[in-house]
Amino acid sequence: MIVRMKEIFLFTSSKKADESIYQLGELGVVDIQEINVSTNSTIERHKNNIKDTEDAIAYLEAHEKKSKNIEKTGPYLIHDPKRMVERILKAKDFEVSCNNRLEYLNQQIKWYHTWGENVKTKHIEYLKERGINLKLYLLDKQLISTIEKQHTIFVLGEFEDKVLTALCSLYPSEQLEFKEVDIPKETFESLQEQILRKERQLVELEVFLNSHVKYKYVLKDYLSSLGNYLAAEEAIEHMGTIKDTCRYLKGYLPKVDIARFKIVANKNNWGYHISEPQEPEHVPVYIKNPKWIEIINPIMKFIDILPGYKEVDVSIYFLMAFALFFAMLVGDAGYGLIFLFITLIFRKKLQKQMRILILVLSISTIIWGVLSGTYFGSSEIAQMPIFKGLIIDNIASFGIDNVSFMMHLSFLIGAIHLSIAHSVRGLQFINSIKVLSQLGWIALVWGLFFITEQLVLGIPMPFWGQWLFIAGGLLVTLFSAENKNFFKSILTSIANLPLSLISGFSDIVSYVRLFAVGMATAAVAASFNGMVLSSGIENMGFLEILMAAIALLLGHALNIALALMAVMVHGIRLNMLEFASHLGVDFSGEAYRPFRLISDENLKKPEKINTK
């Protein structure tokens, strides 16, 4: 549910502004709104310090993953974390520079490995000074015969299927129509010495990093302190000023935290004014639900949308519908078992809400797959005695012509889903006659359901179905608009009604994708099985069975990927577009982000380090 918020103005003396901000940060309940635009260059420099510290920590962690000789002992405290960050970033820049130089040197020394380690480049320069120009080429064998006879060339040998070719000329401009090989300026011995020096420097750098990885915990605490300082400075900069003696800020806090705020405010002698928000569209949205509903949070964060402050929290409706949509779109008990096993294997690496969500979706898929008789797209498995008795014929994937029923079921789910949307929206207008318009829309939804069944499936509309349109149309026309002029409201509703009915009809029809995509998933799985195991496995050898297993693994992995893409496209769409539009949710909200500073006690402590 969306937590009710209050608008607050807080006043404090200019001398105590810093102290007040830190007290407010420790309280951690007020979402501070910007009053003044910050132009403080110190804040920008502090952001750069945070970025540098983050880069230093990331560099140490990356080195820790690839190195096996990490130093585990040593002192934990360091006196100058900023200086430590600078040293680590210099080490990072040096490593990049050193590797780039080493790559260049190796390219240069490769020339000597190709043309000969005893070649002296000074001899080539000596010939050039005496008017003899030497140019080198690496050519394919068949190209040698194409060189014009007026050129003086020498074949010096072969290297990796290339012919070492030298062109001698008295004219500096003479050249072959091929790419010339550049001659290094440094000697073979000099290049060897430089490579050894760079390699020694990289070894010394690794020793330095191995001994500094343990300081990442200090740097993480330092990063938290920098974050605190930056947040406090930005909050102070955003405060308004009254005659240089009083500072004030505007914000929002949850209604349930007012008592806590007042205790801190009175203790610090703050002035404050708490009221109902004057501009609801600007109020941040704070959603708090029971833990079993919060398992849908990973999906909501992935979509990155929030309902507006005056809209409805769709979490519980999204969770229930998404579990059903996921089960129908994937629709295979075998795939559900794979999801379940993967979740159990990696349970410690998954965030708790994500782990429980995947478990719910896996179990939902397994149940639907068992009832529809779908196990890796194999009808043979479904016909086993242990599974056959569990199949519901009307939703079975194989052996039964139930297309009409599955389309009927999809339309029915759509009608129920949209009716829930209008029922929930009606509760928002429970003390207003506008609730009657939502009752009208529920009647219209079911009227459209019967029209859809008649047009698509040929099922005649019941004799009383026309009254759903008559009663629903009247209620929507009379009670949906919010214009003070009653007749103008009616005319507006009449003008909008035809397009709304067409949209409602298409919304119900769109739920057929639940059946269509689910059927496609089963059909693709069955097709893979048929292609790979068309003649059975009785006459297969070991190698053939192994190749068939690999083919099935790849085929079903592709089908699972396509099914999950369908869930993201269709399962989320039905909730975010069809359902949300009937519920009147535009997802225009901004998340509630309370100003909160991390106390020293809450900073992450390092692992125990042996200092002996």
C-alpha positions as CSV (number, residue, x, y, z in Angstrom):
1,M,0.0,0.0,0.0
2,I,1.0,3.6,-0.6
3,V,1.9,5.2,2.8
4,R,0.3,8.6,3.4
5,M,2.8,11.5,3.5
6,K,2.9,14.9,5.1
7,E,4.5,18.1,3.9
8,I,6.9,19.7,6.2
9,F,8.8,23.0,6.5
10,L,11.7,22.9,9.0
11,F,13.3,26.1,10.4
12,T,16.6,26.4,12.2
13,S,19.2,29.1,12.9
14,S,21.9,29.6,10.4
15,K,24.6,28.8,13.0
16,K,23.0,25.4,13.7
17,A,22.2,24.5,10.1
18,D,25.0,22.0,9.9
19,E,24.2,20.3,13.2
20,S,20.5,20.2,12.3
21,I,21.2,18.5,9.0
22,Y,23.3,15.8,10.6
23,Q,20.5,15.3,13.2
24,L,18.0,15.0,10.4
25,G,20.2,12.5,8.6
26,E,20.4,10.3,11.7
27,L,16.6,10.4,12.0
28,G,16.4,9.3,8.3
29,V,12.7,9.9,7.6
30,V,12.4,13.2,5.6
31,D,12.6,13.3,1.8
32,I,14.2,16.8,1.4
33,Q,13.2,18.8,-1.6
34,E,15.6,21.2,-3.3
35,I,14.9,24.9,-2.7
36,N,18.1,26.5,-3.9
37,V,20.1,25.2,-6.9
38,S,23.6,24.3,-5.7
39,T,26.6,26.1,-7.3
40,N,29.2,25.0,-4.7
41,S,32.4,23.9,-6.4
42,T,33.4,22.0,-3.2
43,I,30.5,19.6,-3.8
44,E,31.8,18.8,-7.3
45,R,35.3,18.2,-5.9
46,H,33.8,15.9,-3.3
47,K,31.9,14.0,-6.0
48,N,35.2,13.5,-7.7
49,N,36.7,12.1,-4.5
50,I,33.8,9.6,-4.2
51,K,34.3,8.6,-7.8
52,D,38.1,8.1,-7.2
53,T,37.5,6.0,-4.1
54,E,34.9,3.8,-5.9
55,D,37.4,3.3,-8.7
56,A,40.2,2.4,-6.2
57,I,38.0,-0.1,-4.4
58,A,36.9,-1.7,-7.7
59,Y,40.5,-1.9,-8.8
60,L,41.5,-3.7,-5.6
61,E,38.5,-6.1,-5.8
62,A,39.3,-6.9,-9.4
63,H,42.9,-7.7,-8.5
64,E,41.8,-9.8,-5.5
65,K,39.7,-12.0,-7.9
66,K,42.6,-12.8,-10.2
67,S,45.5,-13.0,-7.7
68,K,46.3,-16.0,-5.5
69,N,49.1,-14.4,-3.4
70,I,47.0,-11.9,-1.4
71,E,48.6,-10.7,1.8
72,K,46.3,-11.6,4.8
73,T,48.3,-10.0,7.6
74,G,49.2,-6.5,8.5
75,P,47.8,-3.4,10.3
76,Y,44.2,-2.4,9.5
77,L,44.3,1.3,10.3
78,I,45.6,3.9,7.8
79,H,46.1,7.6,8.6
80,D,45.4,9.1,5.2
81,P,42.7,7.2,3.2
82,K,42.8,9.9,0.5
83,R,46.5,9.5,0.0
84,M,45.9,5.7,-0.2
85,V,43.3,6.2,-3.0
86,E,45.7,8.4,-4.9
87,R,48.5,5.7,-4.7
88,I,46.1,3.0,-5.8
89,L,44.8,5.0,-8.8
90,K,48.4,5.8,-9.8
91,A,49.1,2.1,-9.6
92,K,46.2,1.5,-11.9
93,D,47.4,4.1,-14.4
94,F,50.9,2.7,-14.2
95,E,49.6,-0.8,-15.0
96,V,47.7,0.4,-18.0
97,S,50.7,2.4,-19.2
98,C,53.1,-0.5,-18.6
99,N,50.9,-3.0,-20.4
100,N,50.5,-0.7,-23.4
101,R,54.3,-0.2,-23.5
102,L,54.9,-3.9,-23.2
103,E,52.5,-4.7,-26.0
104,Y,54.4,-2.2,-28.2
105,L,57.7,-3.7,-27.3
106,N,56.5,-7.2,-28.1
107,Q,55.3,-6.1,-31.5
108,Q,58.7,-4.5,-32.2
109,I,60.7,-7.6,-31.1
110,K,58.4,-9.8,-33.2
111,W,60.1,-8.1,-36.2
112,Y,63.5,-9.6,-35.2
113,H,61.9,-13.0,-34.6
114,T,60.6,-12.7,-38.2
115,W,63.7,-11.2,-40.0
116,G,66.4,-12.5,-37.8
117,E,67.7,-11.6,-34.3
118,N,71.1,-10.9,-35.7
119,V,69.9,-8.2,-38.1
120,K,71.4,-4.8,-37.2
121,T,69.1,-1.9,-38.1
122,K,72.2,0.4,-38.1
123,H,73.4,-1.5,-41.2
124,I,70.2,-0.7,-43.0
125,E,70.7,3.0,-42.1
126,Y,74.3,2.8,-43.3
127,L,73.1,1.6,-46.7
128,K,70.5,4.3,-46.9
129,E,73.2,7.0,-46.2
130,R,75.1,5.6,-49.2
131,G,72.1,5.8,-51.5
132,I,70.9,2.2,-51.3
133,N,67.3,2.1,-50.1
134,L,66.1,-1.2,-48.6
135,K,62.4,-1.9,-48.1
136,L,60.9,-5.0,-46.6
137,Y,57.7,-6.9,-47.4
138,L,55.9,-10.1,-46.2
139,L,54.2,-11.5,-49.3
140,D,52.2,-14.6,-50.2
141,K,54.1,-17.0,-52.4
142,Q,51.8,-16.6,-55.4
143,L,52.5,-12.8,-55.3
144,I,56.2,-13.1,-56.0
145,S,55.7,-13.9,-59.6
146,T,53.5,-10.8,-60.1
147,I,56.3,-8.4,-59.2
148,E,57.5,-6.4,-62.2
149,K,61.0,-7.3,-63.5
150,Q,62.3,-3.8,-63.3
151,H,62.4,-4.1,-59.5
152,T,65.4,-5.6,-57.8
153,I,64.2,-8.0,-55.1
154,F,65.7,-10.6,-52.9
155,V,63.9,-13.5,-51.2
156,L,65.3,-13.9,-47.7
157,G,63.3,-16.9,-46.6
158,E,59.9,-17.9,-45.3
159,F,58.0,-17.2,-42.1
160,E,54.5,-18.5,-41.2
161,D,53.6,-19.1,-44.9
162,K,54.9,-15.7,-45.9
163,V,57.9,-14.9,-48.1
164,L,60.5,-12.5,-46.6
165,T,61.1,-10.1,-49.5
166,A,63.5,-7.2,-49.7
167,L,63.4,-4.5,-52.4
168,C,66.7,-2.8,-53.2
169,S,66.6,0.5,-55.0
170,L,68.7,3.7,-55.7
171,Y,65.5,5.7,-55.7
172,P,63.8,6.4,-52.3
173,S,60.4,6.7,-54.0
174,E,60.5,3.2,-55.5
175,Q,58.2,0.7,-53.8
176,L,56.1,-2.4,-54.4
177,E,52.3,-2.2,-54.5
178,F,52.1,-4.1,-51.2
179,K,52.1,-3.1,-47.5
180,E,55.7,-2.3,-46.4
181,V,57.0,-3.7,-43.1
182,D,58.2,-1.0,-40.8
183,I,61.8,-1.4,-39.5
184,P,62.2,-0.9,-35.8
185,K,64.5,1.9,-34.6
186,E,65.7,0.1,-31.6
187,T,68.1,-2.9,-31.4
188,F,67.0,-6.4,-30.4
189,E,69.1,-6.2,-27.2
190,S,67.5,-2.9,-26.2
191,L,64.0,-4.2,-26.8
192,Q,64.8,-7.3,-24.7
193,E,66.1,-5.2,-21.9
194,Q,63.1,-3.0,-21.9
195,I,60.7,-5.9,-21.9
196,L,62.5,-7.5,-18.9
197,R,62.3,-4.1,-17.1
198,K,58.5,-3.8,-17.7
199,E,57.9,-7.3,-16.6
200,R,59.8,-6.7,-13.3
201,Q,57.8,-3.5,-12.8
202,L,54.5,-5.5,-13.2
203,V,55.8,-8.0,-10.7
204,E,56.5,-5.2,-8.2
205,L,53.1,-3.7,-8.9
206,E,51.4,-7.1,-8.1
207,V,53.3,-7.3,-4.8
208,F,52.2,-3.8,-4.0
209,L,48.5,-4.6,-4.8
210,N,48.7,-7.9,-2.9
211,S,49.7,-6.0,0.2
212,H,47.0,-3.3,-0.2
213,V,43.9,-5.5,-1.0
214,K,43.2,-5.7,2.8
215,Y,42.7,-1.9,2.9
216,K,39.6,-2.1,0.8
217,Y,37.6,-2.3,4.0
218,V,39.1,0.9,5.2
219,L,38.3,2.5,1.9
220,K,34.7,1.3,2.0
221,D,34.3,3.0,5.4
222,Y,36.0,6.1,4.0
223,L,33.6,6.0,1.0
224,S,30.6,5.9,3.4
225,S,32.0,8.9,5.3
226,L,32.5,10.7,2.0
227,G,28.9,9.9,1.1
228,N,27.7,11.2,4.4
229,Y,29.6,14.5,4.0
230,L,28.4,15.0,0.4
231,A,24.7,14.3,1.3
232,A,24.9,16.7,4.2
233,E,26.6,19.4,2.2
234,E,24.1,19.1,-0.6
235,A,21.2,19.3,1.9
236,I,22.7,22.5,3.4
237,E,23.2,24.0,0.0
238,H,19.6,23.3,-1.0
239,M,18.2,25.0,2.1
240,G,16.5,28.4,1.9
241,T,17.7,31.5,3.8
242,I,15.8,34.2,5.6
243,K,17.9,37.3,6.3
244,D,21.1,35.3,6.9
245,T,19.9,34.3,10.3
246,C,17.4,31.5,9.6
247,R,17.7,28.5,7.3
248,Y,14.8,26.4,6.2
249,L,14.0,23.4,4.1
250,K,11.0,21.7,2.6
251,G,10.3,18.0,2.6
252,Y,8.0,15.1,3.0
253,L,7.8,12.5,5.7
254,P,5.5,9.4,6.2
255,K,2.6,10.1,8.5
256,V,3.6,7.2,10.7
257,D,7.0,8.9,11.5
258,I,5.6,12.2,12.6
259,A,5.9,11.4,16.3
260,R,9.6,10.4,15.9
261,F,10.2,13.6,14.0
262,K,8.6,15.8,16.7
263,I,10.7,14.3,19.4
264,V,13.9,15.1,17.6
265,A,12.6,18.6,16.5
266,N,11.7,19.6,20.0
267,K,15.0,18.3,21.4
268,N,16.9,20.4,18.9
269,N,14.6,23.5,19.1
270,W,13.6,23.3,15.5
271,G,10.6,25.2,14.2
272,Y,8.4,23.2,11.9
273,H,5.0,23.2,10.1
274,I,3.4,19.9,9.1
275,S,0.4,19.9,6.8
276,E,-1.3,17.9,4.0
277,P,0.6,18.1,0.7
278,Q,-0.5,21.0,-1.4
279,E,0.7,19.4,-4.7
280,P,0.0,15.7,-4.6
281,E,1.6,15.2,-8.0
282,H,5.0,16.2,-6.4
283,V,4.7,13.9,-3.4
284,P,7.2,11.1,-3.3
285,V,5.7,7.6,-3.2
286,Y,6.5,5.2,-0.3
287,I,5.2,1.7,-0.8
288,K,5.1,-0.6,2.2
289,N,3.6,-4.0,2.0
290,P,3.6,-7.3,3.9
291,K,6.7,-9.4,3.2
292,W,4.7,-12.0,1.1
293,I,3.7,-9.2,-1.3
294,E,7.1,-7.6,-1.3
295,I,8.5,-10.6,-3.3
296,I,7.3,-8.8,-6.4
297,N,9.6,-5.9,-5.7
298,P,12.5,-7.2,-8.0
299,I,10.1,-7.1,-11.0
300,M,8.9,-3.7,-10.1
301,K,12.4,-2.4,-9.7
302,F,13.4,-4.0,-13.0
303,I,10.5,-2.2,-14.8
304,D,11.5,1.0,-12.8
305,I,8.0,2.6,-12.5
306,L,5.9,3.7,-9.6
307,P,2.2,4.6,-9.3
308,G,1.5,8.3,-8.5
309,Y,0.8,9.3,-4.9
310,K,-2.9,9.5,-5.5
311,E,-3.0,6.3,-7.5
312,V,-3.3,2.6,-6.4
313,D,-0.4,0.3,-5.4
314,V,-0.6,-2.5,-7.9
315,S,1.9,-4.8,-6.1
316,I,-0.6,-7.5,-4.9
317,Y,-2.6,-7.6,-8.1
318,F,0.6,-7.7,-10.2
319,L,2.0,-10.6,-8.1
320,M,-1.1,-12.8,-8.3
321,A,-1.7,-12.1,-12.0
322,F,2.0,-12.4,-12.9
323,A,2.3,-15.8,-11.3
324,L,-0.6,-17.1,-13.3
325,F,0.6,-15.5,-16.6
326,F,4.1,-16.9,-16.0
327,A,2.8,-20.4,-15.5
328,M,0.6,-20.2,-18.7
329,L,3.2,-18.6,-20.9
330,V,6.0,-21.1,-19.9
331,G,3.5,-23.9,-19.3
332,D,6.0,-26.7,-18.9
333,A,6.5,-28.7,-15.7
334,G,10.0,-29.7,-16.8
335,Y,11.1,-26.2,-17.3
336,G,9.5,-25.3,-13.9
337,L,11.7,-28.0,-12.3
338,I,14.8,-26.6,-13.9
339,F,14.0,-23.1,-12.5
340,L,13.4,-24.7,-9.1
341,F,16.6,-26.6,-9.1
342,I,18.7,-23.7,-10.3
343,T,17.1,-21.5,-7.5
344,L,17.9,-24.1,-4.9
345,I,21.5,-24.5,-6.1
346,F,22.2,-20.7,-6.2
347,R,19.9,-19.8,-3.3
348,K,22.8,-18.2,-1.3
349,K,23.7,-15.9,-4.1
350,L,20.2,-14.7,-4.8
351,Q,18.6,-11.8,-2.9
352,K,15.9,-13.1,-0.6
353,Q,12.9,-11.5,-2.4
354,M,14.2,-12.7,-5.8
355,R,14.7,-16.2,-4.4
356,I,11.2,-16.5,-3.1
357,L,9.7,-14.9,-6.2
358,I,11.4,-17.5,-8.5
359,L,10.3,-20.3,-6.2
360,V,6.7,-19.1,-6.5
361,L,6.9,-18.8,-10.3
362,S,8.6,-22.2,-10.6
363,I,6.0,-23.9,-8.5
364,S,3.2,-22.2,-10.4
365,T,4.7,-23.4,-13.7
366,I,5.1,-26.9,-12.4
367,I,1.4,-27.0,-11.3
368,W,0.2,-25.7,-14.7
369,G,2.5,-28.1,-16.5
370,V,1.3,-31.1,-14.5
371,L,-2.4,-30.2,-15.1
372,S,-1.8,-29.6,-18.8
373,G,0.4,-32.7,-19.2
374,T,3.5,-30.8,-20.5
375,Y,7.0,-32.2,-19.6
376,F,9.7,-30.9,-21.9
377,G,7.2,-31.0,-24.7
378,S,7.0,-34.8,-24.6
379,S,3.6,-36.4,-25.0
380,E,5.1,-39.8,-24.1
381,I,6.0,-38.6,-20.6
382,A,2.5,-37.1,-20.1
383,Q,1.0,-40.5,-21.0
384,M,2.8,-42.3,-18.2
385,P,0.3,-43.7,-15.7
386,I,1.7,-41.6,-12.8
387,F,1.1,-38.4,-14.8
388,K,-1.8,-39.2,-17.0
389,G,-4.4,-39.1,-14.2
390,L,-3.4,-35.6,-13.2
391,I,-4.2,-34.0,-16.6
392,I,-7.2,-31.8,-17.0
393,D,-8.4,-32.5,-20.6
394,N,-9.7,-29.0,-21.3
395,I,-6.2,-27.5,-20.8
396,A,-4.1,-30.4,-22.0
397,S,-1.3,-29.6,-24.4
398,F,-1.3,-32.8,-26.5
399,G,-3.8,-35.2,-28.0
400,I,-7.0,-33.2,-27.4
401,D,-8.6,-30.5,-29.5
402,N,-9.2,-27.8,-26.9
403,V,-8.3,-24.7,-28.7
404,S,-11.8,-23.2,-28.3
405,F,-11.8,-23.8,-24.5
406,M,-8.3,-22.3,-24.1
407,M,-9.3,-19.2,-26.0
408,H,-12.5,-19.0,-23.9
409,L,-10.3,-19.4,-20.7
410,S,-8.0,-16.6,-21.9
411,F,-10.9,-14.2,-22.5
412,L,-12.4,-15.2,-19.2
413,I,-9.2,-14.4,-17.4
414,G,-9.1,-11.1,-19.2
415,A,-12.6,-10.2,-18.2
416,I,-12.0,-11.1,-14.5
417,H,-8.6,-9.2,-14.5
418,L,-10.2,-6.0,-15.9
419,S,-13.2,-6.3,-13.6
420,I,-10.8,-6.4,-10.6
421,A,-9.2,-3.2,-11.9
422,H,-12.5,-1.4,-12.1
423,S,-13.6,-2.8,-8.7
424,V,-10.4,-1.5,-7.0
425,R,-10.8,1.8,-8.8
426,G,-14.4,2.0,-7.6
427,L,-13.2,1.7,-4.0
428,Q,-11.3,5.0,-4.5
429,F,-14.7,6.7,-5.2
430,I,-16.6,4.8,-2.5
431,N,-17.9,8.1,-1.0
432,S,-18.7,9.5,-4.4
433,I,-21.4,8.9,-7.1
434,K,-18.4,8.2,-9.4
435,V,-18.4,4.7,-8.0
436,L,-21.4,4.0,-10.2
437,S,-19.4,4.7,-13.3
438,Q,-17.0,1.9,-12.3
439,L,-20.0,-0.5,-11.8
440,G,-21.0,0.5,-15.3
441,W,-17.6,-0.3,-16.6
442,I,-17.7,-3.8,-15.0
443,A,-21.0,-4.4,-16.8
444,L,-19.4,-3.2,-20.1
445,V,-16.4,-5.4,-19.6
446,W,-18.6,-8.5,-19.3
447,G,-20.7,-7.3,-22.2
448,L,-17.5,-7.1,-24.3
449,F,-16.5,-10.5,-23.1
450,F,-19.8,-12.0,-24.5
451,I,-19.3,-10.1,-27.8
452,T,-15.7,-11.4,-28.0
453,E,-16.9,-15.0,-27.5
454,Q,-19.6,-14.6,-30.1
455,L,-17.3,-13.0,-32.8
456,V,-14.3,-15.2,-32.2
457,L,-15.7,-18.6,-30.9
458,G,-19.2,-18.4,-32.3
459,I,-20.8,-18.7,-28.8
460,P,-24.1,-16.8,-28.8
461,M,-24.5,-14.0,-26.4
462,P,-27.0,-14.6,-23.6
463,F,-30.4,-12.9,-24.1
464,W,-29.7,-10.6,-21.1
465,G,-26.2,-9.6,-22.5
466,Q,-27.6,-6.5,-24.3
467,W,-28.7,-5.2,-20.9
468,L,-25.1,-5.1,-19.7
469,F,-24.4,-2.6,-22.5
470,I,-27.5,-0.6,-21.8
471,A,-27.0,-0.4,-18.0
472,G,-23.3,0.0,-18.2
473,G,-23.4,2.7,-20.9
474,L,-25.9,4.7,-18.9
475,L,-23.9,4.5,-15.7
476,V,-20.7,5.5,-17.5
477,T,-22.4,8.3,-19.4
478,L,-24.0,9.8,-16.3
479,F,-21.4,9.4,-13.6
480,S,-17.9,9.3,-15.2
481,A,-17.0,12.9,-16.1
482,E,-16.0,15.5,-13.5
483,N,-17.3,18.6,-15.2
484,K,-19.5,20.9,-13.0
485,N,-21.8,21.3,-16.0
486,F,-24.0,18.2,-15.9
487,F,-25.0,18.2,-19.5
488,K,-21.5,19.0,-20.7
489,S,-20.3,16.0,-18.7
490,I,-22.8,13.7,-20.4
491,L,-21.8,14.9,-23.8
492,T,-18.2,14.4,-23.0
493,S,-18.9,10.8,-21.8
494,I,-21.0,10.0,-24.9
495,A,-18.2,11.3,-27.1
496,N,-15.5,9.1,-25.4
497,L,-17.6,6.0,-25.0
498,P,-17.3,4.5,-28.5
499,L,-13.4,4.6,-28.4
500,S,-13.4,3.3,-24.9
501,L,-15.5,0.3,-25.9
502,I,-13.3,-0.4,-28.9
503,S,-10.2,-0.2,-26.6
504,G,-11.9,-2.5,-24.0
505,F,-12.7,-5.0,-26.7
506,S,-9.1,-5.1,-27.9
507,D,-7.9,-5.4,-24.3
508,I,-10.0,-8.5,-23.7
509,V,-8.9,-10.1,-27.0
510,S,-5.2,-9.4,-26.2
511,Y,-5.4,-11.9,-23.3
512,V,-5.5,-14.7,-26.0
513,R,-1.7,-14.3,-26.0
514,L,-1.7,-16.4,-22.8
515,F,-2.9,-19.4,-24.7
516,A,-1.1,-18.7,-28.0
517,V,2.3,-18.2,-26.5
518,G,1.9,-21.1,-24.1
519,M,0.9,-23.4,-27.0
520,A,3.9,-22.1,-29.1
521,T,6.3,-23.0,-26.2
522,A,5.0,-26.5,-26.0
523,A,5.0,-26.9,-29.8
524,V,8.6,-25.7,-30.2
525,A,9.7,-28.1,-27.5
526,A,7.8,-31.0,-29.2
527,S,9.4,-30.0,-32.5
528,F,12.9,-30.2,-31.1
529,N,12.2,-33.6,-29.6
530,G,10.8,-34.8,-32.9
531,M,13.8,-33.6,-34.9
532,V,16.4,-35.1,-32.6
533,L,14.6,-38.3,-31.6
534,S,12.7,-39.0,-34.8
535,S,13.8,-42.7,-34.9
536,G,14.0,-43.3,-31.1
537,I,17.1,-44.1,-29.1
538,E,17.0,-47.9,-29.3
539,N,19.4,-48.1,-32.3
540,M,21.6,-45.2,-31.3
541,G,25.2,-45.7,-30.3
542,F,26.9,-44.0,-27.4
543,L,28.2,-41.1,-29.5
544,E,24.8,-40.6,-31.2
545,I,23.1,-40.5,-27.8
546,L,25.7,-38.0,-26.6
547,M,25.1,-35.8,-29.6
548,A,21.3,-36.1,-29.3
549,A,21.6,-35.1,-25.6
550,I,23.6,-32.0,-26.5
551,A,21.2,-31.1,-29.3
552,L,18.2,-31.4,-26.9
553,L,20.0,-29.4,-24.3
554,L,20.6,-26.5,-26.7
555,G,17.1,-26.7,-28.2
556,H,15.3,-26.6,-24.9
557,A,17.7,-23.9,-23.6
558,L,16.7,-21.8,-26.6
559,N,13.0,-22.5,-26.0
560,I,13.3,-21.5,-22.3
561,A,15.0,-18.2,-23.4
562,L,12.2,-17.5,-25.8
563,A,9.6,-18.4,-23.1
564,L,11.2,-16.0,-20.6
565,M,11.3,-13.2,-23.2
566,A,7.6,-13.8,-23.8
567,V,7.0,-13.5,-20.1
568,M,8.8,-10.2,-20.0
569,V,6.9,-8.9,-23.1
570,H,3.4,-10.3,-22.6
571,G,3.1,-11.1,-18.9
572,I,4.3,-7.6,-17.9
573,R,2.3,-5.9,-20.7
574,L,-1.0,-7.3,-19.5
575,N,-0.4,-5.9,-16.1
576,M,1.2,-2.6,-17.0
577,L,-1.0,-1.7,-20.0
578,E,-4.4,-3.4,-20.1
579,F,-4.9,-3.8,-16.3
580,A,-3.3,-0.5,-15.3
581,S,-5.2,1.5,-17.9
582,H,-8.5,0.2,-16.6
583,L,-7.3,0.9,-13.1
584,G,-6.4,4.4,-14.0
585,V,-2.8,4.1,-13.0
586,D,-0.3,6.2,-15.1
587,F,2.8,5.2,-13.1
588,S,3.9,8.8,-12.7
589,G,5.3,8.6,-9.2
590,E,8.8,9.3,-7.9
591,A,10.2,7.1,-5.2
592,Y,10.4,8.3,-1.6
593,R,14.1,8.8,-0.8
594,P,14.6,9.9,2.8
595,F,17.7,11.9,3.7
596,R,19.7,9.4,5.7
597,L,23.2,9.4,6.9
598,I,25.1,6.2,7.9
599,S,26.2,6.3,11.5
600,D,29.7,5.3,12.4
601,E,28.4,2.2,14.2
602,N,26.7,1.0,11.0
603,L,29.8,1.2,8.8
604,K,30.8,-2.2,7.5
605,K,33.6,-3.6,9.5
606,P,36.5,-5.6,8.0
607,E,37.1,-9.3,8.4
608,K,39.4,-10.1,11.3
609,I,43.0,-9.6,10.4
610,N,45.9,-11.3,12.1
611,T,48.4,-8.6,13.2
612,K,50.9,-11.0,14.8
